[in-house]
Amino acid sequence: MRTSPSVKIILVRAPAGFGKTTAMVQARLQLDAGGIDTAWLTLDASDNDASRFLTCLSAAVTKMTAPEFPIDLDAAQAANYSPGDIALGIIEKLASHASPFALFLDDFEAVKDPTVLRLVREILDNLPRRGQLIIGSRGLPDLGLGRLRARGQLLEIDIRQLRFSMKEAAEFLRQRRLLSLPEEDLSELYRKTEGWIAALWLASVALEKREGGSEFIARFSGSNEAVAEYLAEDVLARQPADMRDFLLKTSILHYLQPALCNALLPQTDSAAILRQLEAANIFLIRIEGEQDTYRYHSLFAGFLRNQLKRELPAELARLHSTASQWYESQGRPVLAIDHALEGENYERALSLLSLHAESLLEGGRMRLLTRWFDAIPEALLDFSPLLQVVRIWALCFTRGPWDAMELLERSECARTTDPHVLTHVLALRPMLLAMMDRNEEAFELGREALSRLPVSKPFPDCVLANEMAYIFSIMGQYHESHKLLDAARRSQADGASIFNKMYSESVEGIIDLEAGQLRQATARFRIAVGATHAASYAHTGGNAWAGVLYAGSLYEMNDLEEAEHLLHVYVPLAKDAGLADHMIIGYIMLSRIASYHGDIDLAFQTLTELEYLGHQRKLPRVVASAKLERSRLLLMQNNRQAARDELDRANNREVWEQVRRLRLPAQDLDYFALGELRWEIFCGDANKALSLLEAEIAQASGAMRHRRVLKLRLLRALALKQSGDQRAALAQISELLKITCAEGFIRLIVDEGAGAAHLVRQHVVQLQEESSQRRDPIFDEYLQRLLDGFGQSVITEAAETDLPMSATPKGLVEPLTAKEIRMMVLLADGYSNSALAEKLFVSDSTVRTHLRNINAKLNAHSRTEAVAIARRLGVIR
């Protein structure tokens, strides 16, 4: 199975029982024999918890990359780690592993959670060339495989390769299962099973001690699952009474361990029975990397549970209760609560939840808590306002603030006088309003809540202080914000709340960034991300808070690769939590990174997803921001009319009036008035833009919004250039670059495209001409980083002689072909050469040949000039 190095993923896909796992095990043995390192993880439904999945995967990868330091983490310990941190750790371990390796993920169809799937895609995207991912699944995983297939990076092994041939079936039944079947019976059984390995195996078990095999084969029929259930029933009926009893009563367990099985069946040697079942191949699967731990094949387990319900319904409650008590005695409350709920022992489940709900809440187990609360009749929660408020917290971060607010208003905890519950409610209300983007209402309600602190619990008290520090900063009241941050830090002196440390540093970093202090903000965001290594309360909201902001700092410094890694980890978590500013910041960065790499389709797709999320979450600012960024992207492609149309669609007056009043992180540099100015500079009246810019700069300076001032001063330099005042433009850019150099701003300038590149390049040329002056090596290095940030194609275009806007283009030397026109359309949309090659299914050299021909026919000297001439001649829009 070790294929071409270009293959990143091998997908073994077929229905249950076609030997996917067997094929993967055989491949692993071959790889091990060939000196290829391997890691294996078998998945189940509980791996839809991102924390659990990533912790188990990290343990498997660590076992492969550093076998001398084995890791054995159970599900309870998974709560102590942040999914984002673990995912990045896995990527780093795989990237640094010097030897070829293969990572096996079996039973992948169990994974449905979008966050887990997104994390797997991130790991796949960053898989080093010497590594391969081998997935076994019943269905087609949602991992964006289309592009990998088109690039030849995907190898698919399906039912056609996995099912037995007639020869293989005969060999299996006669030589491996030692069944003496006539040729006609073999043919009939093969015809009915169509080479389905599980059905052949199950049939062989039933035939093993049966006379009259021909009669059995004649009545053998049905769909795959019906066949499996029929044969499993036949196998179960032939087991000794003690074995049959063991199979039925242990079928309730997700995992089988001797001590746990003994608790369900006292006076039973469960270890011996498990070994016997394993030796007899009775549907028992050993859990990889776990000592003496097994699970039943899912089809067989389902059949056994149905049999248990039919034959011993009174036993179900006792068995689940016993399992719950055993897990509680082992200090594993998650599985203890699981079994209490599966046995419908709600009293026990509520008792356990009362003990552990808050710690699980602080541990970030939002999805788990939501699933549990969904399983409990709502009326039973009326008697516990504390559990009601924990449910609201969990709901807030899994289904959004609207459902959570509705539940809060109709719950008993909304009217509680219990100080323990009240402290949660006081922190919840302003947070829910802020997540709904109702920041001014959150401000008023939060100020009232602050007047009642401290209440009782330091954790929610500190959360309220931090969230109000953030809201005060949005209102521009930095003095109050800093006072609250100082108070929050004093309450964290004992280091008890890692989440609140993350929150405090993140808010402080936002204030620093707005003040233009990029280096200090980056340091704070880095501390905030690092603070959550040992706590995962933050993994749905808190960690996304720090993660997206830190990615933003890395993006600004042009570390696009690392920024993209972080964004793929943290943006899905911000989306789940409904964090408007973080969604806007994250999606816009992902779109710009895709555009930088020449993937214009992905850039627009990302903005469309952001717009859809805004509609879905009832966040009009998110919708307007997606449209505003789409207008900017169209303008960068020189598609002026489309950019104007999209800018008009983005003009939600209520949204932008709110943005004008507040200091929202996502809108510090991206707001409607600035978008209008940018369009006016490049497509309208640059002199008019200059007068408007003076007012904007004065207003931003007065408000101490220094990062915004830097962006506006850059636009002023571009407006001067467009108006024809090249000397003034260069003077402006010269002053600006000295300031941006001190803090290391890159993308603030680079994101303005070819016009900014032209000014920076002219400034570099001017410095070179003044070589008699003493040069600053730090400034020279900064200028080189800026030029590198624009990319070679943009710099090359900036170096070309600009086509005067008033010039009349020459006619076509020769008409463009249909393919050349198609290429011109894509070229106008901003596609890179490699992206053009992929889009048109041609080689890079063919693209270059076409571009040379196009330039010759249009009398153009660069891509930009070719697009401009083609537009004026009406060849393209």
KALINHU-V676397 format. One record per helix or strand of 3 or more residues. SS is the DSSP state (@ for helix, = for strand). FROM is the first residue (numbers start at 1). LEN is the number of residues. Records with the same first field share a line. If there is no record, write none. Layout:
# KALINHU-V676397
SS->FROM-LEN + FROM-LEN
This chain:
# KALINHU-V676397
=->9-5 + 37-6 + 101-6 + 131-7 + 154-4 + 284-3 + 293-4
@->20-14 + 45-4 + 50-16 + 77-4 + 83-14 + 108-3 + 114-12 + 145-6 + 159-4 + 166-11 + 183-11 + 197-11 + 213-6 + 224-14 + 241-10 + 258-7 + 270-10 + 298-14 + 315-15 + 333-10 + 346-17 + 366-10 + 378-4 + 385-15 + 401-10 + 412-4 + 419-17 + 439-12 + 458-17 + 478-14 + 498-17 + 518-17 + 537-3 + 542-15 + 560-18 + 580-17 + 600-17 + 620-17 + 640-10 + 653-9 + 665-3 + 672-12 + 686-17 + 706-17 + 726-18 + 747-4 + 754-16 + 777-14 + 792-8 + 818-11 + 833-8 + 844-15 + 863-10
